[in-house]
Amino acid sequence: MASSPATTTPTNTNTLQDRVAIVTGASRGIGRAIALHLASLGAKLVINYTSPSSKTHADQLVSQINSTTTTTTTPRAIAIQADVSDKFQVKSLFNIAEQTFNTQPHIVVTSADVLDPKYSSLFDIEAADFDRIFSVNTRGTFLCIKEASKRITRGGGGRIVTMSSSTVASLKVNKGAYTASKAAVEIMTKILAKELKGSGITVNAVAPGPIATEMFFDGKSEEMVKKVVDDCPLGRLGKVEDVAPIVGFLASDAGEWVNGQVIRVNGGYV
């Protein structure tokens, strides 16, 4: 009998009880699923979003998480607008998180990213689009993990999880800038794990394959989507629920012995 797809329902709902998690790019897609899953494990959430157009989605997510708490004085989740490519806004993001929950963050997940919607080849992509991709995906991750390295709780239980992409392994055409930006994320992840030796903080990357999100479908024809599905050994697109539990595991005590690794969550798609 075929096994059912992974869900965000945990076997232990208290594995991250009262730990504070900052999730960037959490208003939609994979980031949103990660935030919900960490909340289901007991974490308190800082929902980061960049664009004012994402405020409604972020507020709805915060309301959904806070609706599960019986405490009226302190929220379990807050939403903070911050451009992750701006170092001052990143510092402010961490400051507000600490002030709200009166503690340093325990978990930081960098899921904010952008993809060139035109899927341009390297010799066609505009320099401005190239810069934007690297500004959010690479610089944004750098600024967030740099701040996390200074702020996150030390001595055990501190977790940094970056988001890469399985395109780094598959090297698909017309995604050169995006893939390069994520390759840099993987390198930074592996090196930071070594540089934080003795801190008790683990640093890992999760690299999803094709996931059925707005970002994935943007600019793709039905034929393009079908080709991706046909190329996957499991015969389907990934779901955000396939990714979130992996992040939850890495953020938990059970994931302590996994450090400096890139986990490709792609159903075998290469």
N, C-alpha and C positions, 0 to 999 in steps of 0.2 A: 504494500500500500504506500502510495506517495505521501511524503510528509507535507504538512501544511506550512504555508509561508510564515516567516518570523513575524511576531507582533511585538507591540510595546508593553505587553502585560508581563511584569516581572514575577519571579517566584518569591522574592523577598522584597517587600515594598519599603523597607527601611534601611537599605544598604548605604544610602547617602543622606541619612537623616540629618537635617539642619546644616549640611554643608552648603556653602554658597558657590553657585556656578554662574560664570559670565559666558553667555553664548552670543557671539557676534553674528550678524545676518540672520537673526532668529525669527523674523516676522513671517517668513514663508519657507516653503520647500523643506530641504533637509534640515536646515537650522531650526525650523519650527518643530519638526518631529523630534529632534535631539532635545530641545528644551522641554517638550512634553514628557519625554521618556525620563529625563533626569528628575523632573518634578514628581513623576510616578514613583521614583526611588527615594523620595523624601527630601530632595535638594531644594534650596531656595534659589530662585532664578532672577538673573539680570538679563532682560531681553533687549539686545541691542539692534537698532535699525538705523539706516543711513538716510534714506530719502523721506521727505515729508509725506510722500504718497503712500509710504508703508506704515504710517502712524496708526491708521485704523486697524490694520492687521495685527500690529504689535499690541495695541490696547485690547483687542479682542482676545488675544492669546493670554495676556496678563489676567484678564477677567476670568477666563476659563480656569487658569491655575489657581487663582485666589478663591474661586468658588468652592474649592475643595477643603479650605481651611476653616477651623472653628474659631480662630483668633481674630479679633476685630482690630487690635492695636497695631500689629506688625504684619505687613503683607508678606505673602510667600513669593511674590513675583512683582517686579517693577519693569517698566520700559524706559530705555534711555536712548535718545537719538545721538549718534556720534559717527563722524566720518573716520573710519579706521585708518585711512591714509594720512590723517592729520595728527601729529604727535600730541598736540595740546588737547584735542578732543578725546584722544585715547586716555590720557592722564585723567581728564575730567570724568570719563566713564568709570575708571577704577575708583576715583575719589568718591563719587556718588554711591557706588556700590558699597564701599566700606562705611560711609556715613549712614546709609540706610539700614544695613544689617549689623553694624557695630562690630565688624570682624573683617579680617583679610579674606579674600576669596580663596577657596580651596581648589576650584576647578575652572579652567579657562578653555573654551572651545572656539577656535577661529573658523567659522563657517561662512563668513562674508566673502563673496567672490563675484566676479563678472566674467561673462563670456562674449567674445566678439560675435554679435548676432549674424553677421554676414558670412561667417566661416571663411574668412579670407586666407589665401595662401600667403606665405611670408613675403613674396614679391609683390603682392597686391594690397596688403593691409596698410592703412594709413598710420603714420607715425603717432597721431593723436590717439587712435584706438589702441595701438600698441602700448603707449604710455599709460592709458587708463587701465588696461588689464594688469599691468605690472604695479601700478599705483595701489590698486585695491588688493589684488591677490598676493603679491609678494611684499611690497612695502607695508601693506595693512597687516599682514601676518607677522612681519618682522616687528613692527611697533607694538603689537599686542603681546607677542611672546616675550619681548624685551621687558615690557611693563610687568607682565605676569611673573617673570623671573625675580623681580624685585619685591613684588607685593604678595605673591601667593604664599600660603601657609607652608612653613618648612617643618622638617622633622618627621615626615611620613604623612601620606594621604594627599599631598599636593599633586595635581594632575594638569598637564597641558596636552591638549589634543588639537592638532592642526588638521585641516582638510586639504587633501591633495586630489588627484584624479588618476584613474587607471589609464588615461591617455599618455601618462608619462611612460608606461610600459608598452602600450600599443603603438604609439607614435603615428597616430592617424594624420592624414594630410588635411590641410586647410584648418588646422588647429594649432599651428606652430607657436604662436604667441602665447595662447592659453596654456599649452603644454609646457612651454619653457617657464612660464610663471609658476606653475605647480612643481616643476622639477626643482626649482630654487627652494620652494617650501620644504620639499623632502630633504634636501641637503641641510637646510637650517635646522630642521627637526632632529636629524641624526647627530649633528654637531652639538646642538644645545643640550641634548641628553647627556653628552659627555662633559660638557662644561658645567653642568649642574651637579657634578659628582659630589656626594656627601650631603646634599640638601634634602634627600628623600623625595624629591620631585621627579616624576617620570614625564617623558615627552615622547609622544607617538603621533603618527599621521594615519588618518583613515583615507583611503583612496577609492571612492565609489566608481563604479562603471556607469553605464547609462541608467539614469533614474527618471521615472515618470514625473517630472516637475514642469512648471511653466518654463523654467530656464532651458530645459532639455528640448521641449517642443517648439520653442521660439525659432522661427525661420526654417523649420524642417517640413518637407512634404510628406504625404502618406507613404510614398515609396521609400523615402529615406528612413522613416521610422521602421517600416517593415524589414528593410535590410538589416538594421541593427538587431531587431528581434530574431531574424533568421540566423544571424551570426552568433547568437548567444546559445551555448549548450543547453540551457534550461528553457529556451524558447519563449522568453518574455522579457519585458523591461523590468528593471529593479524598482522597488518601492521604497519610499522614505522609511518605512517600517523595517526594511532590511538593513538599514544603516544605523539607525538610532541605538539599537541594543549593543552594537559593537562599541560605540562611544560610551554607553553606560557601563559596559564591562571594563573598559580602560580607565574609566573614572573611579571605579570602585576599588576596594581593598583587594579584591580577587585579581585585579589586573596589575598588581604591583610589580610582578616579575617580568612584565612586558615593558621594555624601555628602549627607545631609540629605533623603533620599528615602523615600517610602513605596511599597513594591512589593506590589501586590495579586496574590496567588497564588490564583486562584479559578476557573480554567477558563472565565472569561467570565460567571460567575454574578453577577447584580446584584439 
